[in-house]
Amino acid sequence: MPSAYAQPLSPRPTLQEEAPVPHGSLSLPARLFLLGFDTEKGRVSGAPDIELAVRAAALVELARRRIISDVDGVVTPVFDARTGDPVLDELMELAEESRPRGWRTWIGYRSRATLDTVRRQLASEGYLSAERKRVLGLFPVTRYGLERAGYVEVLRAEVLGALEGGGPVGRVDEDDAALAVLAATGKLRKLIPGKARRTHKVRLDQLTVRAGGISPELRQALGDIRAALAAAVRAAEASRASDGGGGGG
């Protein structure tokens, strides 16, 4: 499908020019998804809009790698730039093939596809188990369970430490800062309940800046993605409330 975007004026960045790859082997969207798990139950809990938060995390990582950016309100990819991560590269391909969209639209547009790819990736790497079943004996579904609860507990501790530690924000790892902001904004209530979001509102604002590093453009992008995620979650909650499914807190 031909792209609706104009080719960017800047050349494709080399690996040396791109932002550093986050620590560990898992991308931000993969780690964000794992943060939604209840480690005792072995399943996602208290995160009805986790697909929106996962998509926002993928956008943040692509922005930090400087292969997507906001150009006059349009999320614009660097054409043919790839990361080697299936979740991120799938989203890059979708961005290249799609009509122009802003951050808010990209949070929700086919976000379930990003979530599905994250789950398959985590299952293939042993973080999740995957069991194929049929609902009513007819419809095939895959049930995912948590395999590495210890990893998730450590990840949760790091993110909560960034939010609640009280130390200088400048010493917080940028990944932990981004994950704390996305988990709070995406309302992963098992990790960061509503009271904690309100208590640490100023800290979350500071962590948003920290997650952008030293680049003013990147800080702006992360702030815009955070605002877009918050708006998308509010819209999803309003839709559920109108359908009788209740809102969120």
N, C-alpha and C positions, 0 to 999 in steps of 0.2 A: 504494500500500500504506500503510495507516495506520501511524504511527510508534508505537513502544513507549515513547518518551521523553515525559516531562512537559515542557511548555513552560518555558523558563528564566524566572526571575523578572526578570532584567535585560533591558532593551530591546536591540534590535539595535544594534550600534555603528555610528556613522557612519564614513566614511573617515578623518575627522580623529581619531577615537578609537582606531582600530586601530593596531597596531604598525607601524612603518615597513616599507615594501616593501623586500626585499633589493636590494642594488646589482645593476646589470645587468638584462638583459631575461629572464634565465632563473631559474626557481624553484629552490629547494633540491633537490627530487627530480630535476629535469632535470640540474643540475650534478653531483649525486651519481652519476647514471647515467654521465655522461661520464667521471667519474673512474675508472670500471671498465674503460675502454678501454686496450688496448695500442696506443700511437700508431704503432708501427712496423708492427704487423700490421693495424691498422685495425679491430679487433674487440675485444669484451669478453673479458678473459682473467683467470683466477685469482679469479673472483668467482662461485662456484656459487650463492650465495644473494642475488644482487644485487637480486632483486625484493623481498626482505624489507627490505633497506637503503633502497631507493627508497621503499617504503611508509612506513618510519619517518621518512624525510626529509620526506615530505608531511605526516605528522602533526605533526612539529616545526614546519613552516612555518605550518600552520593554528593551532597553539597559540600561536606567536609573534604571529600576527595577531589572537589572542584571539577566534577564532570557534569553537574547540572547547576544552574544558577537562575536567578530571577532577572529577566531582561524586560524592562518596562511592563512589569506585572505578569509576564508569561514565564513559566518554568521551562527553561531551554536547555536541552542536553548538548554535550559535546559529541558530535556524531562519530560513531564507531568506537568510542571509548568503552573499554570493558575492564572489569575488575578480577575476573576469574571466580567470583562468587555467584552461584546460580540465582539467588534471590535478587541481588543487585543488578545483575546483567539482564534478567528477565524484565525488570522495571525499566532499565535503560532502553531495551528494545521497544517496549510499549510506548515510552516517551517519544522515541524517534518516529513511530508510526502513527501517533495520535495527533489530533488537532490541538492548537494551542490551548493551554489551561493554566490557571493560577494554582497556588499552593492549596487553597481550600478545596477546589475540585479534585485535585490529585489525591488528597487524603482519602476520599471515598471511592474514586473511580476504580472499579474492579479490585478493590482492596482485598477481597476474599482470595483472589488468585495469589497475592503475595503471601498471605497467611498459609495457604495450602503448600506453597513451595517451601516456606520456612519449616513447616511440620515434616515434610518429606526429607528435607536436608538434615534436620535434627534426628530423625529416625535412622537415616543412613549412617550417621556418625555415632549412634549409640546413646544419644541423650534421651531419646524417647523410644518406647516400644510401639509397634503398629500391628493392630489386629483387624483383619478384614471380617466383616459380618454382613448379614442381610437383615434389613428391617422388614418385619412382617413376612419374612421369607422371600422377599422380592427385590428390595432396593439395596444395592451394595453400599456399605459405608466403611470407613476406617476409623477405629477407635485408637486414640493415642494415649499412652500412659507414660509417666515420668520414670526414667531409669536411673538418672544421676541426681538424686535428691541432695547429696552432699555438695555437688557443684552449685546447685541453685541456692542452697543455704549460704554458701560463701558469697555468691553474687549478691544476694539480698542484703547481707551484712555490709558489703562494700557500698551499695547504693544508699542504704539507710544511714551509713556513716557519713556519706557526703551530705545528706539532708539534715541529719540531726546532730552531727558531730560537734558543731559549734566552732570548729577551728577556722582559720583564714580560708576564704573561698579560693584564693589564689593557689592554695596547696592541694586542692581537690583534683583528682584525675579527671581529665576532660570527658572521657567516656562515662565515668560514674556520674558526672554532672549532667550529661545529656540524658542518661537513663533515668535519673531521679526526676528530671523535669518531664520527660515523656510519660513515665509511669504515673506521676501525679496528675498531669493534664489529661491523660487517657483514662483516668479513674480506675487504676488497678487497685481496688479497695482492700484486697487481702494484704498488699504490701504497704500502701499509703492510704489510710482511710480519710474520709472527708475532714475530720477534726484536725488531722496532721497537715492536710493541704492548707487549711486556714491558718493554723499555728505558724507554719513555715512559709507563708506567702512571700515575705521579703527575701528569705533565703532562696526560694525557687527563682525569683527574679534575678538574684545574683548568680545562681548556678546557670541560668540561661546565658548570661554574658560569658561566664567561664567556659561553657561548652563551645563557644565560638572562638576560643583562643585569642590571638592577637589581631585577627583580621576583622576590621569594621564591617566589611561586606558579609562575612560569614556570620558574625554576630547578628546582623540584621536579618539574614536568611533564617537563622535558627529561631529568632524571635517571631518572625512571620509564620514559620511552620508551627510553632507552639500555639500561636493565636488561631491558626487554621484548624489545628487539632481540637482545640477547645470549642470552636464553633461547630465542628462536625459532630462532636460528642453531644453538645447541647441539642443539635438537630435530631440526632438519633434518639435521645431521651424523650424529646417532645413527640416524636413519631410513636414511640412505644406507649407514652401516656395517652395519646389520642386513640390508640388501639386498645386501651385498657390494660396495657402491660406494665404500667408504672414508670416513673422517671428514675432519676439517679440522684445521689448525694455526694 
